[in-house]
């Protein structure tokens, strides 16, 4: 089970970093797009946190 959790953490971390790179490298983002990306990032970070807690238990 830990292998699946590790893979999921790896995937969500990759997606989170990808989103951060997109936002930081793009100078033409609208306010709405920045907010949308922030919401997506919050969801990804919550999933990562939940998986890390599950891994510890």
N, CA and C of each residue as an Amber inpcrd file, in Angstrom:
protein
   171
   0.8190000  -1.1960000   0.0000000   0.0000000   0.0000000   0.0000000
   0.8630000   1.2610000   0.0000000   2.0170000   1.2110000   0.6850000
   2.8950000   2.3770000   0.7400000   3.4260000   2.7530000  -0.6400000
   3.5890000   1.7740000  -1.4980000   4.0900000   2.0500000  -2.8460000
   3.0680000   2.8870000  -3.6130000   1.7970000   2.5560000  -3.4870000
   0.7450000   3.3120000  -4.1650000   0.6640000   4.7350000  -3.6180000
   0.7990000   4.8750000  -2.3110000   0.7660000   6.1970000  -1.7030000
   1.9640000   7.0190000  -2.1690000   3.1360000   6.3970000  -2.2100000
   4.3320000   7.1010000  -2.6850000   4.1770000   7.5540000  -4.1280000
   3.6070000   6.7060000  -4.9700000   3.3770000   7.0660000  -6.3740000
   2.3990000   8.2270000  -6.4860000   1.3490000   8.2040000  -5.6720000
   0.3600000   9.2840000  -5.7020000   0.9820000  10.5960000  -5.2230000
   1.7810000  10.5320000  -4.1690000   2.4710000  11.7300000  -3.6800000
   3.4000000  12.2750000  -4.7620000   4.1140000  11.3910000  -5.4040000
   5.0200000  11.7950000  -6.4720000   4.2510000  12.4760000  -7.6110000
   3.1220000  11.9050000  -7.9910000   2.3100000  12.4680000  -9.0720000
   1.7700000  13.8480000  -8.7060000   1.1750000  13.9740000  -7.5180000
   0.5940000  15.2530000  -7.1180000   1.6720000  16.3130000  -6.8950000
   2.8360000  15.9110000  -6.4330000   3.9410000  16.8500000  -6.2850000
   4.4000000  17.3450000  -7.6490000   4.4840000  16.4440000  -8.6150000
   4.8440000  16.8250000  -9.9820000   3.8360000  17.8140000 -10.5540000
   2.5340000  17.5140000 -10.3920000   1.4920000  18.4020000 -10.9160000
   1.5450000  19.7640000 -10.2200000   1.8220000  19.7750000  -8.9310000
   1.9320000  21.0170000  -8.1750000   3.0990000  21.8630000  -8.6880000
   4.2390000  21.2330000  -8.8670000   5.4120000  21.9450000  -9.3850000
   5.1740000  22.4430000 -10.8090000   4.5000000  21.6540000 -11.6000000
   4.1740000  22.0400000 -12.9690000   3.2900000  23.2940000 -12.9670000
   2.3100000  23.3320000 -12.0930000   1.4120000  24.4700000 -11.9860000
   2.1630000  25.7140000 -11.5010000   3.0180000  25.5500000 -10.5090000
   3.8220000  26.6700000 -10.0200000   4.7360000  27.2210000 -11.1090000
   5.3480000  26.3510000 -11.8650000   6.2090000  26.7760000 -12.9600000
   5.4210000  27.5470000 -14.0060000   4.2300000  27.0680000 -14.3230000
   3.3710000  27.7550000 -15.2870000   3.0520000  29.1710000 -14.8240000
   2.6390000  29.3070000 -13.5690000   2.2500000  30.6240000 -13.0430000
   3.4630000  31.5510000 -12.9760000   4.5740000  31.0410000 -12.4930000
   5.7630000  31.8780000 -12.3210000   6.4150000  32.2820000 -13.6370000
   6.2260000  31.5010000 -14.6760000   6.8860000  31.8040000 -15.9470000
   6.0040000  32.5920000 -16.9070000   4.7380000  32.7410000 -16.5770000
   3.8130000  33.4160000 -17.4720000   3.5330000  34.8190000 -16.9520000
   3.8200000  35.8270000 -17.7720000   3.6290000  37.2120000 -17.3620000
   2.3110000  37.8010000 -17.8460000   1.5390000  37.0380000 -18.5770000
   0.2950000  37.5400000 -19.1530000  -0.9470000  36.8950000 -18.5580000
  -0.8750000  36.4810000 -17.3050000  -2.0190000  35.8290000 -16.6760000
  -3.0340000  36.8680000 -16.2030000  -4.2890000  36.5290000 -16.3680000
  -5.3440000  37.3810000 -15.8310000  -5.5260000  37.0710000 -14.3530000
  -6.1930000  37.9600000 -13.6640000  -6.4780000  37.7500000 -12.2460000
  -7.2790000  36.4650000 -12.0550000  -8.2560000  36.2490000 -12.9380000
  -9.0830000  35.0430000 -12.8450000  -8.2530000  33.7780000 -13.0070000
  -7.3000000  33.7970000 -13.9180000  -6.4480000  32.6150000 -14.1410000
  -5.5370000  32.3710000 -12.9410000  -5.0250000  33.4390000 -12.3500000
  -4.1750000  33.2960000 -11.1640000  -4.9840000  32.6920000 -10.0190000
  -6.2150000  33.1740000  -9.8320000  -7.0800000  32.6330000  -8.7790000
  -7.3990000  31.1750000  -9.0550000  -7.7000000  30.8440000 -10.2940000
  -7.9970000  29.4540000 -10.6700000  -6.8060000  28.5490000 -10.3760000
  -5.6210000  28.9990000 -10.7390000  -4.4120000  28.2070000 -10.4910000
  -4.1620000  28.0620000  -8.9900000  -4.4340000  29.1240000  -8.2330000
  -4.2790000  29.0560000  -6.7830000  -5.2160000  28.0420000  -6.1600000
  -6.4420000  27.9970000  -6.6530000  -7.4080000  27.0130000  -6.1510000
  -6.9660000  25.5930000  -6.4810000  -6.4870000  25.3960000  -7.7030000
  -5.9900000  24.0700000  -8.0990000  -4.7860000  23.6680000  -7.2560000
  -3.9150000  24.6210000  -6.9960000  -2.7320000  24.3440000  -6.1780000
  -3.1270000  23.9720000  -4.7530000  -4.1190000  24.6470000  -4.2070000
  -4.5980000  24.3280000  -2.8570000  -5.1450000  22.9050000  -2.7980000
  -5.8740000  22.5070000  -3.8170000  -6.4210000  21.1490000  -3.8740000
  -5.2860000  20.1270000  -3.9200000  -4.2940000  20.3850000  -4.7710000
  -3.1600000  19.4650000  -4.8790000  -2.4020000  19.3680000  -3.5600000
  -2.1700000  20.4930000  -2.9150000  -1.4390000  20.4930000  -1.6380000
  -2.2200000  19.7510000  -0.5600000  -3.5460000  19.8980000  -0.5580000
  -4.3650000  19.1560000   0.4120000  -4.2840000  17.6560000   0.1630000
  -4.2740000  17.2440000  -1.0910000  -4.1480000  15.8180000  -1.4140000
  -2.7960000  15.2860000  -0.9640000  -1.7420000  16.0550000  -1.1960000
  -0.4070000  15.6390000  -0.7830000  -0.3410000  15.4860000   0.7330000
  -0.8970000  16.4480000   1.4480000  -0.8970000  16.3900000   2.9040000
  -1.6660000  15.1730000   3.4050000  -2.8430000  14.9270000   2.8290000
  -3.6470000  13.7830000   3.2420000  -2.9180000  12.4690000   2.9750000
  -2.2440000  12.3730000   1.8490000  -1.4980000  11.1540000   1.5340000
  -0.3190000  10.9580000   2.4740000   0.3550000  12.0460000   2.8310000
   1.4790000  11.9390000   3.7660000   1.0030000  11.4780000   5.1460000
  -0.1570000  11.9730000   5.5700000  -0.7260000  11.5410000   6.8500000
  -1.1030000  10.0580000   6.7830000  -1.7130000   9.6540000   5.6690000
  -2.0890000   8.2520000   5.4960000  -0.8540000   7.3550000   5.4920000
   0.2210000   7.8350000   4.9250000   1.4610000   7.0570000   4.8480000
   2.0440000   6.8330000   6.2380000   1.9210000   7.8520000   7.1080000
   2.4570000   7.7400000   8.4570000   1.6760000   6.7410000   9.3020000
   0.3810000   6.6090000   9.0030000  -0.4610000   5.6970000   9.7950000
  -0.3990000   4.3610000   9.1970000
